[in-house]
């Protein structure tokens, strides 16, 4: 891909270079040709596309009309036979015959009358009718116009079972009982006892499936040449096909072995080998399966050995079959192909005429400009005394006057330019010296700042150590006093001692938090891929271990990952989740959620249903020692959220909050996602 792109860029560069080398007259000729021929070519292409689209739509509409007519003919054939067999099953002789026991039916006058009736019914149908049969209640063929099948057991056939079970007329799928590809179709209807209305048998009409081919062949006369029609069942078996006789009863595409075996076992396809049983036309199969009433059209390679074809499919009403009419695209587009050839000849004539006109006009326009080009060449060689001849009073003449004026001004400008260059050079040298002095001063101030930071860090540790010792002494001696002299002190005295201890411990926590805040500013960020999901789960497990009796519904999204410093991000989650845990402590059903926004995955959030706060004080929330609740209600130092904000600032991110008093709060967080990129981004 990269090599192809480089080759295209190289060829484009070469084409531009060759074009730049052409003289003005040649460029004018090319411009005339482009201006004159581009609209003609564009209109030709648009017209051709419009004509192709129109012809294809018109052809597809005709194919759909033919398919609909053919489907209606087959539906009418099926409905007519179902209505006929429903009426014939109520004939008195047929009902009386099947009402008798088997041994009382044989060789009787009633049997002769029934056979005569069946033969009469048989004679009314087409030459594709194979037989009329009566099956008794046990599925035995009691009597038939085809003598050789009499007495055979049909109890496992669907045309016997279906009407026997549901009492409705039935039309069978095409059945194949041998490898000769001669299929059969059956119509059947239950025969009921005249008094009890109990089903006592089934009347069956057996057709040769070639009658369907007869209907499909008639549709060829409706659409023209290069067209063929198909009738297919739900398994895409060709029940009828006018394209090639050898494709009749073959599958559109091969089936898997289990499906093919099942269809053979149920006589739904001929018992042929897999190699001869199917064609391989995936475009046709896809088009037929996706064809609907709203979108009945499809195209592709729809017949072996053909190019692009178009088709339309219509589903039958009474059976899961569909009729498809297919026509070659070349036949549909024959008129537009003829139009395209004529347009090409016309375009050739236009090109010749435009070229001759362009050659004359380009010579007339380019001659004065060529003179100016010659003068410009002499000036570029250093001769500023030459002037362009003024031959016309049009724009070219004006250009020559301006050119001469420009040459005079250029001579004057060159004289003054050398002086200005020398003056500017001296000024730049002076500014360079000032910049060097400023750079040296900046280096000195940077060194002083680094020294001040180190002194501040040393001072912080010293203050921490000096303050911790007396605080521990206050806490320790207060504890000893409370334990050893508790009997000598009243309740007020003990309360005072507890307040002293609590204040000392709170002061210790405050010192720890201040030291942590100062370390965050000085710590070198070590970017790594951090799993915030795992860190949050660890924090919540530790909080739950501290207070195991609390019941908190903690919802945590999976795969929350960012690029950042693992230790600082752990401190951030300790503060945020610790706050959520603390401020939901008075809720019976506390809920804490950590996840990311669905519409903007770069924004994370931590939500709780705790005490919340008034948004009028939100700006104070991230300041040091800023608190919105009393220490006695919710203990803390007021430094946690300031620490979180500095951690996110170090990561190029941001934090903001939305809350409602008494209804909890939600904190939004952003991070820099590329460890090589340091930026801050605004979020609404």
C-alpha positions in Angstrom: 0.0 0.0 0.0 2.8 2.4 0.9 4.7 1.6 -2.3 1.5 2.3 -4.4 1.0 5.6 -2.6 4.6 6.6 -3.3 4.2 5.6 -7.0 1.1 7.7 -7.3 2.8 10.8 -5.7 5.8 10.3 -8.0 3.6 10.2 -11.1 1.6 13.2 -9.9 4.9 15.2 -9.4 6.2 14.2 -12.9 2.9 15.3 -14.5 3.0 18.7 -12.8 6.7 19.1 -13.9 5.8 18.3 -17.5 2.9 20.7 -17.4 5.1 23.5 -15.9 7.5 23.1 -18.8 4.8 23.8 -21.5 4.7 27.3 -23.0 1.8 29.6 -22.5 0.2 28.9 -25.9 0.1 25.1 -25.2 -1.4 25.8 -21.7 -4.1 28.0 -23.3 -5.0 25.2 -25.8 -5.3 22.7 -22.9 -7.4 25.1 -20.9 -9.8 25.7 -23.8 -10.1 22.0 -24.3 -10.8 21.4 -20.6 -13.4 24.3 -20.4 -15.2 23.2 -23.6 -15.1 19.4 -23.1 -15.5 19.0 -19.3 -19.2 20.1 -19.3 -19.9 17.9 -22.3 -18.2 14.9 -20.7 -19.9 15.6 -17.4 -23.3 15.8 -19.0 -22.6 12.7 -21.0 -21.7 10.7 -17.9 -24.7 12.0 -15.9 -27.0 11.3 -18.8 -25.6 7.9 -19.3 -26.0 7.1 -15.6 -29.5 8.4 -15.6 -30.5 6.4 -18.7 -28.9 3.2 -17.2 -30.8 3.7 -13.9 -34.1 4.4 -15.7 -33.8 1.4 -18.1 -32.9 -0.9 -15.2 -35.8 0.3 -13.1 -38.2 0.0 -16.1 -36.8 -3.5 -16.8 -37.1 -4.6 -13.2 -40.7 -3.3 -13.0 -41.5 -5.5 -16.1 -39.8 -8.5 -14.5 -41.8 -8.0 -11.3 -45.0 -7.7 -13.3 -44.3 -11.0 -15.1 -43.3 -12.7 -11.9 -46.5 -11.5 -10.2 -48.7 -12.8 -13.2 -46.9 -16.1 -13.1 -47.3 -16.4 -9.4 -51.0 -15.6 -9.7 -51.4 -18.4 -12.3 -49.8 -21.0 -10.0 -51.7 -19.7 -7.0 -54.9 -20.0 -9.0 -54.0 -23.6 -10.1 -53.4 -24.5 -6.4 -56.6 -22.8 -5.2 -58.7 -24.3 -7.9 -57.5 -27.8 -7.1 -58.1 -27.3 -3.4 -61.6 -26.1 -4.0 -62.3 -28.9 -6.4 -61.1 -31.7 -4.2 -63.0 -30.2 -1.2 -66.2 -30.5 -3.2 -65.4 -33.9 -4.7 -64.7 -35.4 -1.2 -68.4 -34.8 -0.3 -69.7 -36.9 -3.3 -72.2 -39.4 -1.8 -70.7 -42.5 -3.5 -67.2 -41.7 -2.1 -68.6 -41.1 1.4 -70.7 -44.2 1.4 -67.8 -46.3 0.0 -65.4 -45.3 2.7 -68.1 -45.7 5.4 -68.2 -49.5 4.7 -65.8 -51.9 6.3 -62.9 -53.0 4.0 -64.3 -56.5 3.4 -67.7 -55.1 2.4 -66.3 -52.7 -0.2 -64.4 -55.1 -2.5 -66.1 -56.1 -5.8 -69.3 -54.4 -5.1 -71.5 -52.2 -7.3 -70.7 -49.3 -5.1 -67.0 -49.8 -5.8 -67.7 -49.8 -9.5 -69.6 -46.6 -9.2 -66.8 -45.0 -7.2 -64.2 -46.1 -9.7 -66.3 -44.7 -12.5 -66.6 -41.4 -10.6 -62.9 -41.2 -10.0 -62.2 -41.9 -13.7 -64.6 -39.2 -14.7 -62.9 -36.7 -12.4 -59.6 -37.8 -13.7 -60.6 -37.2 -17.3 -61.6 -33.5 -16.5 -58.0 -32.6 -15.6 -54.9 -32.0 -17.7 -52.6 -34.5 -19.2 -50.3 -33.9 -16.1 -52.8 -35.6 -13.8 -51.4 -39.0 -12.7 -54.2 -40.4 -10.6 -57.2 -40.0 -8.3 -57.1 -42.2 -5.2 -59.1 -42.9 -2.1 -57.2 -43.7 1.1 -59.2 -45.4 4.0 -58.8 -44.5 7.7 -55.7 -46.7 8.0 -53.9 -45.0 5.1 -54.4 -47.9 2.7 -55.1 -47.0 -0.9 -58.6 -48.5 -1.2 -59.3 -47.6 -4.8 -57.4 -45.6 -7.5 -57.5 -44.8 -11.2 -54.0 -46.2 -11.3 -54.7 -49.9 -10.7 -51.1 -50.8 -10.0 -51.0 -48.7 -6.8 -54.2 -50.1 -5.2 -53.7 -51.6 -1.8 -50.4 -49.8 -1.0 -49.8 -48.3 2.4 -49.8 -44.5 2.3 -50.1 -44.0 6.1 -46.7 -42.3 6.4 -47.2 -39.8 3.6 -47.9 -36.1 4.5 -50.8 -35.9 2.0 -52.5 -38.5 4.2 -51.4 -37.4 7.6 -52.0 -33.6 7.3 -55.7 -33.7 6.3 -56.3 -36.5 8.8 -54.9 -34.5 11.7 -56.2 -31.0 10.9 -59.2 -31.7 8.7 -58.2 -29.1 6.1 -57.3 -29.3 2.4 -53.6 -29.9 1.8 -51.1 -29.3 -1.1 -47.8 -31.2 -0.8 -44.3 -30.0 -1.6 -42.8 -31.6 -4.6 -41.9 -35.3 -3.9 -39.1 -37.2 -5.6 -39.4 -41.0 -5.2 -36.6 -42.0 -7.6 -33.4 -40.6 -9.3 -35.2 -39.8 -12.6 -35.9 -36.2 -11.3 -39.6 -36.8 -12.1 -41.4 -35.0 -9.2 -44.9 -35.3 -7.9 -47.4 -32.9 -6.3 -50.4 -34.1 -4.3 -53.7 -32.4 -3.3 -55.7 -34.1 -0.6 -58.8 -33.5 1.5 -60.4 -35.6 4.3 -63.6 -37.5 3.6 -66.1 -37.4 6.6 -68.9 -39.8 7.7 -72.2 -38.3 6.6 -73.8 -38.5 10.1 -70.9 -38.5 12.7 -68.7 -36.2 10.6 -65.8 -38.4 11.6 -62.9 -38.5 9.2 -63.1 -41.9 7.4 -60.5 -41.5 4.7 -58.7 -39.1 2.4 -59.2 -38.2 -1.3 -55.9 -37.6 -3.2 -55.1 -36.1 -6.6 -51.6 -36.9 -7.9 -50.0 -34.5 -10.4 -46.8 -34.8 -12.4 -44.7 -31.8 -11.1 -43.9 -31.0 -14.8 -47.2 -29.0 -14.8 -45.3 -26.3 -12.9 -42.8 -26.2 -15.8 -45.7 -25.7 -18.1 -46.9 -22.6 -16.2 -43.3 -21.2 -16.0 -42.7 -21.6 -19.7 -45.7 -19.4 -20.5 -44.0 -16.5 -18.6 -41.1 -16.4 -21.2 -43.5 -14.9 -23.7 -44.1 -11.9 -21.5 -40.6 -10.4 -21.0 -38.6 -10.8 -24.3 -35.3 -12.3 -25.2 -32.4 -13.1 -22.8 -34.9 -13.9 -20.1 -35.7 -17.0 -18.1 -38.1 -17.9 -15.3 -37.7 -20.0 -12.1 -40.0 -21.5 -9.6 -38.3 -22.4 -6.3 -39.3 -23.9 -3.0 -38.2 -22.8 0.4 -34.9 -24.9 0.1 -34.1 -23.1 -3.2 -34.8 -26.3 -5.3 -35.7 -25.4 -8.9 -39.2 -26.8 -9.3 -39.3 -25.2 -12.7 -36.6 -23.6 -14.9 -36.9 -22.3 -18.5 -33.1 -21.6 -18.9 -31.8 -25.1 -19.3 -33.6 -28.4 -19.0 -30.6 -29.9 -17.2 -31.0 -27.5 -14.3 -34.5 -28.6 -13.4 -35.0 -29.9 -9.8 -31.4 -28.9 -8.9 -30.5 -26.7 -5.9 -29.3 -23.2 -6.4 -26.3 -23.7 -4.0 -25.0 -26.9 -2.3 -26.4 -27.8 1.1 -24.5 -29.2 4.1 -24.5 -32.9 4.4 -27.0 -33.3 7.2 -29.6 -31.0 5.5 -29.1 -32.7 2.1 -29.5 -36.2 3.8 -32.7 -35.0 5.5 -34.2 -33.7 2.3 -33.4 -36.9 0.4 -34.9 -39.0 3.2 -38.1 -37.0 3.0 -38.1 -37.2 -0.8 -37.8 -33.4 -1.1 -34.9 -33.6 -3.6 -33.9 -36.2 -6.2 -31.6 -39.0 -5.0 -28.7 -37.8 -7.1 -25.0 -37.4 -6.1 -23.9 -34.2 -4.4 -21.8 -33.2 -7.5 -24.9 -33.3 -9.8 -27.5 -32.2 -7.3 -26.7 -28.4 -7.1 -25.2 -25.4 -8.9 -23.2 -22.8 -7.1 -24.9 -19.4 -7.5 -24.5 -17.5 -4.2 -25.7 -14.2 -5.7 -28.9 -15.8 -6.8 -29.4 -17.5 -3.4 -28.8 -14.3 -1.5 -31.1 -12.3 -3.7 -34.0 -14.9 -3.4 -33.6 -15.1 0.4 -33.6 -11.3 0.8 -36.4 -10.6 -1.6 -39.5 -9.1 0.1 -42.7 -7.4 -1.1 -41.1 -4.0 -0.6 -37.7 -5.0 -2.1 -38.3 -7.7 -4.6 -35.3 -6.9 -6.9 -31.8 -8.4 -6.9 -28.8 -8.6 -9.3 -25.5 -10.5 -9.7 -24.3 -13.7 -11.4 -27.6 -15.4 -11.5 -27.0 -18.2 -14.0 -24.0 -20.4 -14.8 -21.7 -18.9 -17.5 -23.5 -15.5 -17.5 -22.4 -11.9 -16.6 -24.4 -9.5 -14.5 -28.2 -10.2 -14.5 -31.2 -8.6 -12.9 -34.2 -10.4 -11.3 -37.4 -10.0 -9.5 -39.0 -12.5 -7.1 -42.6 -12.9 -5.9 -43.7 -15.3 -3.2 -46.7 -17.5 -3.7 -49.8 -17.2 -1.5 -50.6 -20.9 -0.8 -47.2 -22.5 -0.6 -43.7 -21.4 0.5 -42.6 -21.1 -3.1 -41.5 -18.1 -5.1 -41.4 -17.2 -8.8 -38.3 -15.4 -10.1 -37.9 -13.8 -13.5 -34.3 -13.0 -14.6 -32.9 -11.1 -17.5 -29.4 -10.2 -18.8 -28.3 -6.6 -18.0 -27.0 -6.3 -21.5 -30.5 -6.7 -22.9 -31.8 -4.1 -20.4 -29.1 -1.6 -21.3 -29.0 -2.1 -25.1 -30.6 1.3 -25.9 -28.2 3.2 -23.7 -25.2 1.4 -25.2 -26.2 2.5 -28.7 -26.7 6.1 -27.4 -23.2 6.0 -25.8 -21.5 5.0 -29.1 -23.2 7.8 -30.9 -22.2 10.3 -28.2 -18.5 9.2 -28.5 -18.5 10.0 -32.2 -20.1 13.4 -31.5 -17.4 14.0 -28.9 -14.6 13.4 -31.3 -16.0 16.0 -33.7 -16.3 18.5 -30.9 -12.7 17.9 -29.8 -11.4 18.6 -33.3 -13.4 21.8 -33.7 -12.5 23.1 -30.2 -8.8 22.3 -30.8 -8.7 24.4 -34.0 -10.4 27.4 -32.3 -8.2 27.1 -29.3 -5.0 27.1 -31.4 -6.0 30.4 -33.1 -7.1 32.2 -29.9 -4.1 31.1 -27.9 -1.7 32.5 -30.6 -3.5 35.8 -30.6 -3.4 36.0 -26.7 0.1 34.7 -26.1 2.1 36.9 -28.6 2.2 40.1 -26.4 2.9 38.1 -23.3 5.8 36.4 -25.1 7.4 39.8 -25.6 7.0 40.6 -21.9 8.6 37.3 -21.1 11.6 38.2 -23.2 12.0 41.6 -21.4 11.7 39.9 -18.0 14.5 37.5 -19.0 16.8 40.4 -19.8 16.0 42.1 -16.5 16.6 38.9 -14.5 20.1 38.8 -16.1 20.8 42.2 -14.5 19.9 44.6 -17.2 17.5 47.1 -15.6 17.7 49.6 -18.5 15.4 47.6 -20.9 11.7 48.5 -21.3 8.7 46.6 -22.7 7.2 47.9 -26.0 3.5 49.0 -25.6 1.7 47.5 -28.7 -1.9 47.6 -27.6 -4.2 49.7 -25.3 -5.9 46.7 -23.7 -5.0 44.9 -20.5 -1.7 43.6 -22.1 -0.7 47.2 -22.9 -1.5 48.3 -19.3 0.6 45.4 -18.1 3.5 46.6 -20.2 3.2 50.1 -18.7 3.1 48.7 -15.2 6.0 46.4 -16.0 8.2 49.4 -17.1 7.2 51.4 -14.0 8.0 48.4 -11.8 11.5 48.1 -13.4 12.2 51.7 -12.6 11.1 51.3 -9.0 13.1 48.1 -8.7 16.2 49.9 -9.6 15.6 52.5 -6.9 14.7 49.8 -4.4 17.9 47.9 -4.9 19.9 51.0 -4.2 18.2 51.6 -0.8 18.0 47.9 0.1 21.7 47.4 0.8 21.7 50.2 3.3 18.6 48.8 5.1 20.1 45.4 5.2 23.3 46.7 6.9 21.2 48.7 9.4 19.0 45.7 10.2 22.0 43.4 10.7 23.4 45.7 13.3 20.0 45.8 15.1 19.7 42.0 15.1 23.2 41.7 16.7 22.2 44.0 19.5 19.0 42.0 20.2 20.9 38.7 20.1 23.2 40.1 22.9 20.1 41.1 25.0 18.6 37.6 24.5 21.8 35.9 25.6 21.9 38.1 28.8 18.2 37.2 29.5 19.0 33.5 29.0 21.8 33.6 31.5 19.6 35.4 34.0 16.9 32.7 33.5 19.4 29.9 34.2 20.5 31.6 37.4 16.8 32.1 38.6 16.0 28.4 37.8 18.9 27.3 39.9 17.7 29.6 42.8 14.2 28.1 42.4 15.4 24.5 42.6 17.5 25.4 45.7 14.4 27.1 47.3 12.3 24.0 46.6 14.9 21.7 48.2 15.1 24.1 51.3 11.2 24.0 51.4 11.2 20.2 51.3 13.9 20.1 54.1 11.9 22.6 56.1 8.7 20.5 55.7 10.3 17.4 57.0 11.9 19.3 59.9 8.6 20.9 60.9 6.9 17.6 60.6 9.5 16.0 62.9 9.5 18.8 65.4 5.7 19.0 65.5 5.1 15.3 65.7 7.2 14.8 68.9 5.2 17.3 71.1 1.9 16.1 69.6 2.7 12.5 70.4 3.7 13.6 74.0 0.4 15.5 74.3 -1.6 12.5 73.1 0.4 10.0 75.2 0.3 12.0 78.5 -3.4 12.7 78.0 -4.0 9.0 77.6 -1.9 8.2 80.7 -3.8 10.8 82.7 -7.2 9.5 81.6 -6.2 5.9 82.4 -4.3 6.5 85.7 -6.3 9.3 87.2 -9.8 8.8 85.8 -11.2 8.3 89.3 -9.9 11.7 90.4 -11.5 13.5 87.4 -15.1 14.2 86.9 -17.0 13.7 83.6 -16.1 17.2 82.5 -12.4 16.7 83.1 -12.4 13.4 81.2 -14.3 15.2 78.3 -11.5 17.9 78.3 -8.8 15.2 78.1 -10.6 13.5 75.2 -10.9 16.8 73.4 -7.1 17.4 73.9 -6.3 13.9 72.5 -8.7 14.3 69.5 -7.2 17.7 68.7 -3.6 16.3 68.9 -4.5 13.4 66.6 -6.3 15.7 64.2 -3.2 17.9 64.1 -1.1 14.8 63.3 -3.4 13.9 60.4 -3.3 17.5 59.2 0.5 17.4 59.2 0.5 14.1 57.3 -1.9 15.5 54.7 0.1 18.7 54.2 3.3 16.7 53.7 1.5 14.5 51.2 0.3 17.6 49.4 3.8 19.0 49.2 5.2 15.7 48.0 2.7 15.6 45.1 4.0 18.9 43.8 7.7 17.7 43.8 7.1 14.0 42.8 8.4 13.0 39.3 5.4 11.5 37.4 6.1 8.0 36.2 3.5 7.2 33.5 2.3 3.6 33.2 -1.0 1.9 32.2 -3.0 1.9 35.4 -6.1 -0.3 36.0 -8.4 2.1 37.9 -11.0 -0.7 38.3 -8.5 -2.9 40.3 -7.4 0.1 42.4 -10.9 1.1 43.2 -11.8 -2.4 44.2 -8.8 -2.5 46.6 -9.8 0.8 48.2 -13.4 -0.3 48.7 -12.3 -3.7 50.1 -10.1 -1.8 52.7 -13.0 0.6 53.6 -15.3 -2.4 54.1 -12.8 -4.2 56.2 -12.5 -1.1 58.5 -16.3 -1.0 58.9 -17.6 -4.5 58.1 -21.1 -3.8 59.5 -21.9 -1.2 56.9 -23.9 -2.2 53.9 -22.9 -0.2 50.8 -24.0 -1.0 47.2 -20.8 -0.4 45.2 -21.1 -0.4 41.4 -17.8 -0.5 39.5 -17.4 -0.5 35.7 -14.8 -2.9 34.2 -11.7 -2.0 32.1 -11.3 1.6 33.5 -7.7 2.2 32.4 -5.6 5.4 32.0 -2.0 6.4 31.6 -0.7 7.8 34.9 1.4 7.4 38.1 0.0 4.4 40.0 0.9 5.7 43.4 -0.6 9.1 42.9 -3.8 7.7 41.3 -4.1 5.4 44.4 -4.0 8.4 46.6 -6.6 10.1 44.5 -9.0 7.1 44.7 -8.3 6.8 48.5 -9.6 10.4 48.9 -12.5 10.3 46.5 -13.9 6.9 47.5 -13.1 7.6 51.2 -15.2 10.8 50.9 -18.1 8.9 49.2 -17.9 6.2 52.0 -17.8 8.9 54.7 -20.6 11.1 53.4 -23.0 8.2 52.8 -22.5 6.8 56.4 -25.9 8.2 57.5 -27.8 6.6 54.6 -29.7 3.4 55.2 -29.1 2.3 51.6 -25.8 3.8 50.6 -24.8 3.7 46.9 -21.4 4.5 45.4 -20.7 4.2 41.6 -17.4 4.5 39.7 -17.5 4.4 35.9 -17.2 6.5 32.7 -19.7 8.5 30.7 -21.2 6.6 27.8 -21.3 9.6 25.4 -17.8 10.7 26.3 -15.6 7.7 27.5 -12.7 10.1 28.4 -14.7 11.4 31.3 -14.8 9.3 34.5 -17.2 9.8 37.4 -17.6 8.8 41.1 -21.2 9.2 42.3 -22.8 8.8 45.8 -26.2 9.3 47.3 -24.7 10.9 50.5 -25.4 14.2 52.2 -24.4 16.4 49.2 -23.9 20.1 49.5 -25.1 23.5 48.2 -23.6 24.2 44.8 -23.2 27.9 45.8 -20.1 26.8 47.8 -18.6 24.5 45.1 -15.7 26.9 44.3 -14.4 26.5 47.8 -14.5 22.7 47.7 -11.0 22.2 46.3 -9.1 24.7 48.5 -6.8 23.8 51.3 -8.6 23.6 54.7 -12.0 24.2 53.1 -14.9 22.3 54.5 -18.6 22.4 53.9 -19.7 20.2 56.9 -18.9 20.2 60.6 -16.0 18.1 61.9 -18.2 16.6 64.5 -20.6 15.3 61.8 -18.0 14.2 59.3 -14.4 14.1 60.5 -11.5 15.2 58.2 -8.7 17.7 57.5 -10.1 19.6 54.5 -7.1 18.8 52.4 -8.2 15.6 50.5 -9.9 17.3 47.5 -7.1 19.8 47.2 -4.8 16.8 47.0 -7.0 15.2 44.3 -7.0 18.4 42.2 -3.2 18.7 42.3 -2.8 15.0 41.3 -5.1 15.5 38.3 -3.3 18.8 37.4 0.0 16.9 37.4 -1.7 14.4 35.0 -2.9 17.2 32.7 -6.5 16.5 33.8 -9.3 18.2 35.6 -11.9 17.6 38.3 -15.4 19.3 38.8 -18.5 18.4 40.7 -22.2 18.5 40.6 -24.2 18.1 43.8 -27.5 18.7 45.5 -28.0 19.2 49.2 -29.3 16.0 50.8 -29.2 14.1 47.4 -25.5 13.2 47.0 -22.7 14.4 44.7 -21.0 13.3 41.5 -17.3 14.1 40.8 -16.1 14.2 37.1 -12.4 13.4 36.3 -10.3 13.7 33.1 -6.8 12.5 32.3 -4.1 12.9 29.7 -4.4 9.6 27.7 -1.0 9.8 25.9 2.0 9.7 28.2 4.1 11.6 25.7 1.6 14.4 25.5 1.1 17.0 28.3 -2.0 19.1 27.9 -5.1 20.3 29.6 -8.5 20.2 27.9 -11.7 22.0 28.8 -14.9 20.0 29.3 -18.4 21.6 29.6 
